[in-house]
Amino acid sequence: MKDGISDNIYIQKILKGDTNAYVMLVNKYKQMVFSISMRVLRNKEDAEESAQDTFLKAYSYLNEYNGKASFSTWLYRIGYTSAISKLRKRKTSIRTEPIDDDYLENEEPAMVNDSLNALETEEQRKYIDMALNMMDENECLLLTLFYLDGMSVAEISEMTGLSHSNIKIILFRSRKKLFIILKKLLKQEINILV
Amino acid sequence: MENENINFERIVKNVLKKSTVPEPSDDFTMNVMSNISQINPGWIKTEQSLISRKGWFIIGITVALVITFIIIVSNIYNVESARQITYLQNYNQIINSINMQLSKMLSQIKLPFWLPLGLLFIILALFIESVFRKIFRIN
């Protein structure tokens, strides 16, 4: 709530002509906006461009921000639509991994986690990044927004325009998919542990 | 079943924490701010003086016209008041005198043929400028 109040103070300053107050908002949200763009676009240059476009669009339409949703949600929504439209314009599609729904046993996530823990930090990161990159952009984004950034289903819904039930289904499928991909990638390590 | 789900959720969270967090470039904020300085979103309210330069020009012309009118009228009134004529007569005489004086003045002036066109052009230019200012919200 405090964050919302301070955002509104900066917004009012900007609307009165104090352009420099926008620096505070850019610094505060650049990481998250860039992260959203990166999860969707999977390319640093494109993500950087999309994140910059997001802040320019937000600035241009700042007078239309009505304060009903928090500024961050409003900004992330612009970021998400900007990244998605850039992705659609891009000719090359990202290869995603098809999964078999019955491929993951109940105990397997713990096994995958154990074999991950047996690796060096750098190795762990490499495999997890690889797995995330093999997922569909929406699955990857929703997983990180929910589990990593701690956003609620309602906030994700407001940002992406997807329904609550749709988000829950995507989250269920994508966390399963993440472990199926990790299981494939870590096959050798799992076999050693077993 | 529920315990398994909670456990699975916890594992997902732990795994994702180990992923690379994407970082924007160091000059990200600087690039955004330099791009912002080049755009004018229209809602920015810059400080403006209460009366614009054009406003002062119009006020100046109006004041000059009023003063000239008063001087002319007071001159004629002084001459005519000696004759002790009625108000209406006085009024007619004033108008007639002004007409005569103006005719005299104007008959001595030779206007170049392009002057009315020039004046029309200036008025049109001012009108177009004000319309464009309104359309594009230029302060």
Interface residues (C-beta under 8 A of the other chain):
Chain A: L15 K16 G17 T19 N20 Y22 V23 V26 N27 K30 Q31 F34 S35 M38 R39 K44 A47 E48 A51 Q52 F55 L56 Y59 S60 Y61 L62 N63 N106 P109 A110 V112 N113 L116 T121 Q124 R125 I128 D129 L132 L143 T144 Y147 L148 R175 L178 F179 L182
Chain B: E4 N7 F8 E9 I11 V12 K13 N14 V15 L16 K17 K18 S19 T20 V21 P22 E23 P24 S25 F28 T29 N31 V32 M33 N35 I36 S37 I39 P41 W43 I44 K45 T46 E47
